[in-house]
Amino acid sequence: MNSTDSNPAILVLEDGAVFRGYSFGARTDVHGEVVFNTSMTGYQEMLTDPSYAGQIVVPTYPMIGNYGINPEDTESRRIQVRGFVVREECHQPSHWQATRTLHDYLAASGIPGIGGIDTRALTRRLRLAGVMMGMISTSLSPDEALRKLSILPRYDDTDFVGQVSVSEPYHWVPENPEPDFRPSYKVVAVDCGLKFNILRLLRRNGCDVTVVPAFATAETILGFKPDGIVFSPGPGDPARLGAIEGTMRGLIGKKPIMGICLGHQVLGRVFGGGTFKLKFGHRGANHPVKELATGRVYITAQNHGYAVDGGSLKGGLEVSHINLNDETVEGFSHREFPIFSIQYHSEASPGPMDNVHLFGQFIHLMDKEK
């Protein structure tokens, strides 16, 4: 078993707090924005979610790695987090699908983990003070790490979408395609930090999907002759994505549009909405969201650090969903155009799956237009 004595590591926050533990995964130094996730399962999906680019992630669940790593539960082509902070790392997983340990998975990708951390104390600090920059190190003293952290680029000043998006368009087909698949719709998914489960669920609803880079032009997207367009989740500050706003403006009223998470935020900005940074964000699988039209409450999966100012929306957008924890905007729709968006993750993965029906709503919009 790993121990603090044999593999010491530290996590240093920009406010000077130091958390000591042991190193697992890759023995390397990294910096990033330190955030927490309240999901009880799904660490592999968490690690491979592109919305975590540039961040050091802290699961609040105390034991991580107990069911190992398998080939089925990845949400992108690589691990996306900068670092991983856990209370206890399980080095002997038990699950019939597991092919390797969490330690091996991180080590093979050059991603450091730090275990033995009081994640309750760390999470409480982030809730009270807000998310902040931090550094995991196996080679520096706390003072050296803090000095280095002060001169490294900050999360809010970096364009992560360009780092996680694909560079060229591609036609998506699952590894084991259905032999009798006959698509009813053509969809373009704009990859701002796309999770594979969005593609899986679109295909399950009869969609043939082409994925394009985040900064593809409206002309390029329309050139694929889609029945509808999905703007995906992704990392970072939506205010930095003026080019994607321009693309959206060129598509308004021409095709049905669905925005998810970052796509929702950028769409809000297109219609005059401001965006702001949340104190500690919404990350986890237990966030209650109310649908205003029906009063129904859904439990949602979320992963975002920014939100749309609902009071600033213009041009026909109206708020459709709110977060019951803090009353932030969780969705809106357009009164005239076939457009809707959600702040939470309808694709969930690993769960809860309460909101996959929203892909059916997108199908309905395409049916009406066709």
Order of alpha helices (4+ residues) and beta strands (2+ residues): beta-beta-beta-alpha-beta-beta-beta-beta-alpha-beta-alpha-beta-alpha-alpha-beta-beta-alpha-beta-alpha-beta-alpha-beta-alpha-beta-beta-beta-beta-beta-alpha
